[in-house]
Amino acid sequence: MEKTKTRKLAEDYLRLGGTRQVMIDDNKTFIRQYEEEPQEAATFWQTNIETLDQATREDVEFFLPSINTDGNSEETERTKT
């Protein structure tokens, strides 16, 4: 299965050491960042994700690690594809 552009953006951000997480509540996404991240990841976020329109940015956020999960990565992966 081919990955979407938004999933690729999220994976690239995470590969750079990005630490932002998504909290999903009532179908709305909220980004939380509890840890510092490498400057390269922060710059990538500012350049490639913050500049997107809201709907596309929310699609990217959906592929970030979720605060809502109980740690069951198999379930998380299944719901994200």
C-alpha positions as CSV (number, residue, x, y, z in Angstrom):
1,M,0.0,0.0,0.0
2,E,1.4,3.4,-1.0
3,K,1.8,5.9,1.9
4,T,0.1,9.3,1.7
5,K,2.0,12.5,1.5
6,T,0.8,13.4,5.0
7,R,2.0,10.1,6.5
8,K,5.4,10.5,4.8
9,L,5.7,14.0,6.3
10,A,4.9,12.7,9.8
11,E,7.4,9.8,9.4
12,D,10.1,12.2,8.2
13,Y,9.5,14.4,11.2
14,L,9.7,11.5,13.6
15,R,12.8,10.1,11.9
16,L,14.5,13.5,12.6
17,G,13.8,13.0,16.3
18,G,10.6,14.9,16.5
19,T,8.9,14.5,19.9
20,R,5.4,16.0,19.4
21,Q,2.5,13.8,20.2
22,V,-1.2,14.0,19.2
23,M,-4.2,13.9,21.5
24,I,-7.4,13.2,19.8
25,D,-10.6,14.3,21.5
26,D,-14.0,14.5,19.9
27,N,-12.4,14.1,16.4
28,K,-10.2,17.2,17.1
29,T,-6.4,16.9,17.3
30,F,-4.2,18.7,19.8
31,I,-0.5,18.6,19.7
32,R,1.5,18.2,22.9
33,Q,5.3,18.4,23.3
34,Y,6.7,17.2,26.6
35,E,10.3,16.8,25.5
36,E,12.8,18.9,23.7
37,E,13.5,17.9,20.1
38,P,16.5,18.2,17.9
39,Q,16.7,21.5,16.0
40,E,16.5,19.7,12.7
41,A,13.1,18.2,13.6
42,A,11.8,21.6,14.9
43,T,12.9,23.3,11.7
44,F,11.3,20.5,9.6
45,W,8.0,21.0,11.5
46,Q,8.1,24.8,11.0
47,T,9.0,24.6,7.3
48,N,7.0,21.6,6.1
49,I,4.0,21.1,8.5
50,E,3.1,24.4,10.2
51,T,2.8,26.0,6.7
52,L,0.1,23.5,5.6
53,D,-3.6,24.3,5.6
54,Q,-5.4,23.2,8.7
55,A,-7.0,20.1,7.2
56,T,-3.8,18.8,5.8
57,R,-1.9,19.6,9.0
58,E,-4.4,17.7,11.0
59,D,-3.9,14.7,8.6
60,V,-0.2,14.8,9.4
61,E,-0.9,15.1,13.1
62,F,-3.0,12.0,13.0
63,F,0.1,10.0,12.2
64,L,2.1,11.2,15.2
65,P,2.4,9.0,18.3
66,S,-0.9,9.3,20.2
67,I,-1.2,10.3,23.9
68,N,-4.6,8.5,23.8
69,T,-3.2,5.0,23.2
70,D,-2.5,2.5,25.9
71,G,0.8,1.5,24.3
72,N,-0.6,-1.2,22.1
73,S,1.3,-0.3,18.9
74,E,-0.4,-3.0,16.9
75,E,-3.8,-1.4,17.5
76,T,-2.3,2.0,16.8
77,E,-0.9,1.0,13.5
78,R,-4.1,-0.7,12.4
79,T,-6.2,2.4,13.1
80,K,-3.7,4.7,11.3
81,T,-3.6,2.9,8.0
